[in-house]
Amino acid sequence: MTRSKALVAPLPVSARLPAAVFSLVLGAFFLWGAGFASADALHDAAHDARHAMGLPCH
């Protein structure tokens, strides 16, 4: 049995930084949005998402 190992070059920081910043901004937006949204809006969003996935909710 022969095992091969893939050689992967690490990405430089300049290539990873935009993805990290975007992820941080997106996560902050979700936390801020959930923190300031009304309970009815959050319930409706979760309810619609469950129906979109085909899951029962009631």
Z-matrix of the N, CA and C atoms (Angstrom, degrees):
N
C 1 1.442
C 2 1.525 1 108.06
N 3 1.307 2 116.26 1 128.99
C 4 1.454 3 121.52 2 179.93
C 5 1.522 4 109.22 3 -109.12
N 6 1.290 5 115.81 4 130.09
C 7 1.467 6 120.75 5 177.55
C 8 1.528 7 108.41 6 -108.25
N 9 1.296 8 114.57 7 135.30
C 10 1.457 9 118.62 8 177.40
C 11 1.523 10 108.74 9 -113.62
N 12 1.279 11 114.62 10 150.60
C 13 1.452 12 120.71 11 -179.19
C 14 1.518 13 108.09 12 -119.07
N 15 1.322 14 116.01 13 127.24
C 16 1.455 15 120.06 14 179.25
C 17 1.524 16 109.01 15 -77.67
N 18 1.303 17 114.50 16 134.30
C 19 1.450 18 119.88 17 176.85
C 20 1.523 19 108.17 18 -95.45
N 21 1.311 20 115.72 19 118.42
C 22 1.452 21 121.51 20 -178.52
C 23 1.526 22 108.17 21 -121.79
N 24 1.313 23 114.95 22 124.41
C 25 1.462 24 118.93 23 178.27
C 26 1.525 25 109.06 24 -80.77
N 27 1.308 26 117.82 25 135.36
C 28 1.472 27 119.40 26 178.52
C 29 1.522 28 110.41 27 -66.83
N 30 1.327 29 115.02 28 144.93
C 31 1.453 30 119.82 29 178.23
C 32 1.518 31 109.92 30 -78.02
N 33 1.311 32 117.05 31 141.23
C 34 1.470 33 118.35 32 177.10
C 35 1.529 34 110.68 33 -70.25
N 36 1.304 35 115.67 34 160.78
C 37 1.466 36 121.53 35 -178.57
C 38 1.525 37 110.52 36 -58.59
N 39 1.316 38 117.62 37 -35.56
C 40 1.465 39 120.68 38 -178.79
C 41 1.520 40 111.76 39 -64.11
N 42 1.325 41 118.49 40 -22.78
C 43 1.463 42 121.76 41 177.33
C 44 1.527 43 111.50 42 -88.29
N 45 1.328 44 117.46 43 -27.44
C 46 1.468 45 121.04 44 -178.64
C 47 1.515 46 113.13 45 -89.30
N 48 1.317 47 117.80 46 -25.36
C 49 1.454 48 121.88 47 -175.05
C 50 1.529 49 113.44 48 -60.94
N 51 1.341 50 120.81 49 -46.17
C 52 1.472 51 118.93 50 179.17
C 53 1.529 52 113.04 51 -59.56
N 54 1.321 53 117.67 52 -39.94
C 55 1.465 54 120.83 53 178.96
C 56 1.529 55 110.65 54 -66.05
N 57 1.324 56 116.89 55 -38.85
C 58 1.462 57 120.52 56 179.50
C 59 1.527 58 111.07 57 -67.10
N 60 1.326 59 116.75 58 -42.81
C 61 1.465 60 120.40 59 179.31
C 62 1.518 61 110.62 60 -65.64
N 63 1.337 62 116.63 61 -43.26
C 64 1.462 63 120.44 62 178.36
C 65 1.523 64 110.81 63 -60.71
N 66 1.322 65 117.53 64 -43.72
C 67 1.465 66 121.48 65 179.15
C 68 1.521 67 111.45 66 -63.03
N 69 1.312 68 116.87 67 -40.43
C 70 1.459 69 120.94 68 178.77
C 71 1.526 70 110.96 69 -64.56
N 72 1.327 71 116.95 70 -45.15
C 73 1.467 72 120.80 71 -179.94
C 74 1.528 73 110.68 72 -65.47
N 75 1.314 74 117.36 73 -43.52
C 76 1.461 75 121.18 74 179.32
C 77 1.529 76 111.01 75 -62.81
N 78 1.330 77 117.17 76 -44.71
C 79 1.465 78 120.57 77 178.07
C 80 1.517 79 111.97 78 -62.70
N 81 1.332 80 117.20 79 -41.28
C 82 1.462 81 120.37 80 177.76
C 83 1.525 82 110.67 81 -64.68
N 84 1.313 83 116.92 82 -38.79
C 85 1.461 84 120.66 83 178.21
C 86 1.531 85 110.82 84 -62.70
N 87 1.329 86 116.76 85 -43.33
C 88 1.467 87 119.76 86 179.09
C 89 1.535 88 110.92 87 -64.95
N 90 1.314 89 117.34 88 -44.02
C 91 1.464 90 119.67 89 179.52
C 92 1.526 91 111.12 90 -64.99
N 93 1.318 92 117.05 91 -42.91
C 94 1.469 93 120.79 92 178.99
C 95 1.523 94 109.90 93 -65.01
N 96 1.340 95 116.85 94 -43.79
C 97 1.458 96 120.66 95 -179.97
C 98 1.517 97 112.07 96 -62.78
N 99 1.319 98 116.29 97 -42.25
C 100 1.464 99 119.58 98 179.34
C 101 1.524 100 110.97 99 -70.95
N 102 1.312 101 117.17 100 -31.74
C 103 1.455 102 120.29 101 -178.57
C 104 1.524 103 113.25 102 -71.52
N 105 1.330 104 116.43 103 -32.84
C 106 1.455 105 119.53 104 -176.21
C 107 1.523 106 113.73 105 -105.76
N 108 1.310 107 118.25 106 -2.73
C 109 1.460 108 120.72 107 178.57
C 110 1.525 109 109.50 108 -75.72
N 111 1.311 110 115.59 109 150.78
C 112 1.467 111 118.86 110 176.97
C 113 1.525 112 109.30 111 -73.67
N 114 1.307 113 116.39 112 157.40
C 115 1.467 114 120.83 113 -178.67
C 116 1.529 115 110.52 114 -61.52
N 117 1.316 116 117.40 115 -36.75
C 118 1.469 117 120.01 116 179.66
C 119 1.525 118 111.24 117 -65.05
N 120 1.320 119 116.93 118 -39.73
C 121 1.464 120 120.28 119 179.97
C 122 1.523 121 110.44 120 -65.36
N 123 1.334 122 117.11 121 -41.89
C 124 1.466 123 120.18 122 178.51
C 125 1.521 124 110.96 123 -65.62
N 126 1.325 125 117.08 124 -41.28
C 127 1.458 126 120.50 125 178.95
C 128 1.522 127 110.41 126 -62.81
N 129 1.324 128 116.52 127 -45.14
C 130 1.464 129 119.98 128 -179.19
C 131 1.522 130 111.41 129 -63.73
N 132 1.328 131 117.69 130 -39.44
C 133 1.461 132 120.71 131 179.21
C 134 1.528 133 110.80 132 -65.72
N 135 1.327 134 116.80 133 -43.74
C 136 1.462 135 119.75 134 178.65
C 137 1.525 136 110.96 135 -66.54
N 138 1.315 137 116.50 136 -38.83
C 139 1.455 138 121.96 137 179.77
C 140 1.529 139 110.27 138 -62.74
N 141 1.325 140 117.19 139 -46.23
C 142 1.462 141 121.07 140 179.39
C 143 1.519 142 111.44 141 -65.51
N 144 1.331 143 116.92 142 -37.29
C 145 1.470 144 120.00 143 179.20
C 146 1.526 145 110.68 144 -66.23
N 147 1.321 146 117.32 145 -39.22
C 148 1.468 147 119.65 146 178.44
C 149 1.515 148 110.75 147 -64.22
N 150 1.326 149 117.78 148 -41.75
C 151 1.467 150 120.36 149 177.62
C 152 1.522 151 110.90 150 -65.45
N 153 1.330 152 118.14 151 -38.12
C 154 1.457 153 121.53 152 -179.50
C 155 1.532 154 111.08 153 -64.35
N 156 1.334 155 117.24 154 -31.31
C 157 1.471 156 121.15 155 178.21
C 158 1.521 157 112.04 156 -86.47
N 159 1.305 158 117.37 157 -2.40
C 160 1.463 159 120.56 158 179.22
C 161 1.510 160 114.13 159 80.28
N 162 1.321 161 117.56 160 20.27
C 163 1.454 162 121.13 161 -179.95
C 164 1.530 163 110.35 162 -94.67
N 165 1.321 164 116.88 163 143.58
C 166 1.467 165 118.23 164 175.38
C 167 1.516 166 110.55 165 -74.24
N 168 1.305 167 116.44 166 152.73
C 169 1.463 168 118.00 167 -179.13
C 170 1.532 169 112.01 168 -132.31
N 171 1.303 170 118.57 169 -15.85
C 172 1.466 171 119.37 170 -178.98
C 173 1.522 172 110.01 171 -127.41
